[in-house]
Amino acid sequence: MQELQTLFLVPVIALGLAAALHATAYLHGEARRHQPRFWLFFVATLAAMAGVVLAPGMLAFLLAWEAMGLASAGLVAFENTEKSVRKATWIYLLACHAGACALMLAGVLLGRPDCTLAAFLCAVVGFGLKIGFPPFHVWLPEAHPAAPAPASAILSGAMIPLGFYGLLRFATPWGQAPEIWGQTPAMFAISGWILLVLGIFGALGGILFALPQVNLKKLLAFSSVENMGVVALGLGLACLGTDPRFDPRFVGTGPQATPIAALALSGALAHVLNHGFLKGGLFLGAGSVLRQTGTLDQDRLGGLLKRLPKTGTLFVLNALGLAGLPPLNGFLSELLIYLAAFHAIRSHVPALMAAGFLVIAALALTGGLAAAAYTKAIGATFLGESRSDAAARAVEAPSRMWLATLGLFVGSLAMTVGTVVCARLLPPALGIAPVPDALLSSLLAVVGISFALVLLAAALVAVRRILCPRGRIKPVCPTWDCGYHAPTARMAYTATAFTQPLVDLFAPLLKPRHHLIPFKGHPATPTDAAFVTETDDRALAGFWRPVFTGCARLFQRAHLLQSGSLHFYIFLALLAVLVLLAASLV
């Protein structure tokens, strides 16, 4: 358990330090009376997160969990003069308190062997509200854009993975209730399939809804849902890989076991660390963009890599790593889950084979869509020409801001080796057969090749800078322009246009809304036309909003009972007594 606590404390400490350094410059210009409030909630949030990890028992854990939700709500509500921020804070508080109620019920049921499934489902709801399992993720795309960027970094990179810490500690066979799981062997398969299904919907749904987002922080928020889905895929496969009802050669506890559980669990936990470093750096980079340009609308940005070279370069590197592209660390943790899935297919156990195929298909499709989403974020924000005066006038962020992002990126590079360390140390610490030495040697070889590729890329960039230094006078020659003498940024793809084909492909799921604003006036001097597309969160629009609307209508009708008439109240009391008497006689 100490290894697990250390693993989840690392992003809390690393992101806390980096976000604090970034916030000293991000909050520059804020009124003096507002800054103490930010630092109060910031420190209280970090302290509560550390308390969640270090809590000795269930009661202390729940108290720290509730304190974490209340303190972080103060960060979300920091800019509370805006209506959207107040709405996001309200949704976040509802999610926090609903999750706490589910966890209290899970704690009551956990001590009863005949209620193991009910306890696990309550734990999935309670922790899933923090993790962002669909359809409980609706607070994420609301709270992250509303909170200041340093707060978003710790919320996404360090806080939401703590839901998995709670699941691992209290609601899995590797935590504090292994004897209960031993009495109900079917729970291994049930919990594994539940986590797999949630992981598939989270990974694919999160990245699908990230594609059409124009707000950069909202795109990153949906990406967090996707990455938590990847972690759930690994944990679900690990649960199936430890099912004692399977052949001893294929479960993850015997000395000759196929390393399905070890690889899947190592990949999932390593991805927690990788996501923390990379997503924290991305949110801090988005905060630097907001501070220097005043907007996060990707359709109004562009060309920032020339004006914010340090911030832009770090954002690009973090985005490539989080997209799971080799040779960076995000690829390595997903590689472990891939290897676990391939071993599951080779096991000839039908349940494991089906799970392996599903995991591979989900990871492959998620990886492709993630590459498209981050290509859009990089291209529309940092490449091309500026699409607004604010982007054209932007200058590099203060050094404290990009140094904080650089520190997190260095931590992510260390995770190329740290992923192998996770695969070596974590499975035995949780009672699972270790990853074979041959596989560890192969992983080390992949790490070596990754470092070699990184060094080669750096050398090529250095050679390019030497051969083509900045400032050299370039020859001026006419351009074949197809009739356009002076191309402008309006002729390039916007962020919306870049992903529109994919959005149209998945339109039955995303259900985007289109608005066409035609030009007016004479064709020789028309007014600006526009094509606007909006994509609402289907869980919020199609599920939660109707549920809360129906409850509001029900409560309004129940309000009619509050007539103010004493005689009517006495009649209701007598009627209730008669009903109870009749029930007792029956």
Helices and strands as residue ranges (DSSP letters): H 2-26, H 35-54, H 58-76, H 83-110, G 113-115, H 116-131, H 140-146, H 149-154, I 155-159, H 162-170, H 178-183, H 186-210, H 216-241, H 260-293, G 298-300, H 304-307, H 309-322, H 329-346, H 350-382, H 389-392, H 399-429, H 437-467, G 489-491, H 495-505, H 507-510, E 513-517, E 530-534, H 538-539, I 540-544, H 545-558, G 559-561, H 566-585
